[in-house]
Amino acid sequence: MNEPAGRSRFQPVIDRTHCPYARASTWPVSEPARDEAPVEDHLERALPRFRQALRQVTAGEADGFVLDLPARLGADVTTLRTSSLTVLTWFAGRSTSPSHVTMADLEDPAWWFPFDGHRLFTVAFGPCFGPDHTRYAFEAEGFFLLFQHESAFSRRHPGGIPMQVRDRIRNAFEEAGRPYRYDMGVVPVLRPGDEKR
């Protein structure tokens, strides 16, 4: 069950995504950040909610966590990349086992964010991604980092996600004009022209 409609700025993504797992998952969401406040202030306020969401995951009551930040932090691809690294570095430093995060980690589609002994599949959504992009946020007003716990996949498919399920998801994205990008990590690799997306 998702957060009730209207309580989360991320709800348009949950409602309209082509990924059946996201629609069927439970996503605790941080309070929206105040645009004028430093991002670190919001991260301090969001940290207890993040940890609470991970306890809910452990209890089988949630699938991950969504961090809601000001849209300006994802206004273009360059800014989204920098913002994502800033946020994940901040959280990594506060983990019970602190770790170092690099931009190469964020670009790697096989990388999972380690936090408090958990592994989290992490993706960034922002206004820089248009309607033809895998990470299109359906005009949701914000920059969002989604942390999906590895157990959200394994409890549904203990042997791994079957290829026919992967194909069905890929086809749904392609039919909507948003080909699924398996080559993208938390953020896209910056290529010529991406700054303007």
N, C-alpha and C positions, 0 to 999 in steps of 0.2 A: 504494500500500500504506500502511495506517495504522500508527501505533505499535501494538505488540502489545497485545492485551487485557490489562487489569490494570496496565499501566504508566502510565496516564493517568486522572486523575479526569474528564476530558472524554469518555472513551470512550462512556458512555451516549448522549451527543448524537450522536456519529459513527455509532454502531450503529443508532439509532432515528429519525434525522432523516428527513423526507420529501423532502429535497433529494438527488437522485442524485449531484450533483457533490460534496457534502460526504462522502458515503459512499465515493466512488471516489477521493478525494484523499488525499494524504500530509500529515499534520499534525505536524511537530515541536512538542512541548509543553514549556513551562518546568517546572522542578521545582515542586511545590506550595509555596506560601509558608507559612512558619511563622506561625501566627495571632497570636502575641504580638509578632512583630517589626514595626517600622515598614515601611510599604509601600515606601518608598524603598530600604530594604535589599534587598528582593526584586527590585525593578527593576534595581538595580545588578548583582545576580547573574544576572538574566535577559537583560540587554543583550547579552552575548557570544553567547548561544544564539539570540537574535533575529537577530543579524547572520549567524550561521552558517546559520540557516534561510533567510535571503535569498540566501546563496551557493548553497545547495541548490536554491532556486527557479531561480536563474540557470543552474545545471547541469541543470535539468529533473528534479531528484530530489525536489522538494517543491512544494506549492501555496501555502504560507503558514506561519503560526505561530499557536500558541494560548498565551496568557498565562494561567496558573492562579494565582488570588489567593484570599484567604480569603472564605468565603461572606458574612461580615458586611458586606463592601464592596458587596454587591448585595442586601442584606436587604429593602430596599424601593426603590421607583422613584426617590425623591429621592436616596437614598444611592448607588444605582447610577449615576445621572447625574453626581453629584459625583465619585464614584470614577473613572468613565470619563474625565472631564475632567482630573482630577489625573494619571492615568496617561499619557494622550495628550499632555498638556502637558509632562510629564517627558521622554518619548521625543522629542517634537518639539524640545526644547531640546538634545538630544544628537545629532540628525541631522547629517550632514555639511553640510547646508544647513538650519540651524535655522529653524523656522517658528513662527508663533503660532496657537494653537488656541482656538476659542471654543465656547461651548455651542451657538450657532447652527449652527456647522459640524457638531457631533455630531448635531443634530436633522435635518439636511438629508440626505434619502435619496440625493442625487446626489453627496455629498462623498466623496472618497477621501483617506485619510491619507497625506501625503507623508513618506517616511523614507529617507534615504540614496540619493536618486534613484529610489526605487520609489514606485508608487502602490498603496495597499492598501485594499481594501474591508473595512471594519471593523464588527463587530457585537458587542454585549455580551449575555451570558447570565448570569442570576442567579436565586437562589431566589425573587425577587419575582414572577417570571412563572409563572402557574399553568398547568394542563394545557390550557386553552383559548387560550393565547397562542402566537403565531408563534415566539417565542423560548423556549418551554418547554425546560428543560434535562433533562427526564426524571429529576429528583431527583439529578442529578450534584451532588456536594458541593463547591461552590466558586462563585466569581465569575470568569467567563472573558471575555477579549477575544480574538476570533478575527480575525486579519489575513489576508485572502485576497488574494494577489497578482493584479494585473490579468491577468497572463499565464495564470493558471489558467483564465480564461474564453476568452481569445483563442486559445490553442493548440488548444482544443477546437472553437471556432467563430470562425474568423478574420473572418468577416463579421458577427459579432454573434450573440447567442443567438436562434435562430429563435422566432417567436411560438408555434408549436405546442409547443415545449419549455417555454417559459414557462407556457403554459396547462396543460400536464401537471403541472408542479410546483405551480402554484396550486391545481389541482383536488385534488392529493394532500393538500395542507394543509387544504383545505376539508372533504374527506371525513373527515379525522381530527379535525375539530372545532377546528382551529387556523387560521382563515383567514389567508392570507399577507398581510402588511402591507407593500405597496410604498411606503407613505407614511412609513415609519420609517427613520431613519438609524441611527447607532451606538446611540443611545438613543431612547426615545420622547419626544415632546413631553409635558410634564407638564400633564395636564388634571385638573379637579376629581375627586376620588375616587381618582386613580392612586396617591397616597401610600400607600394601604392595600393595594395589590395584592400 
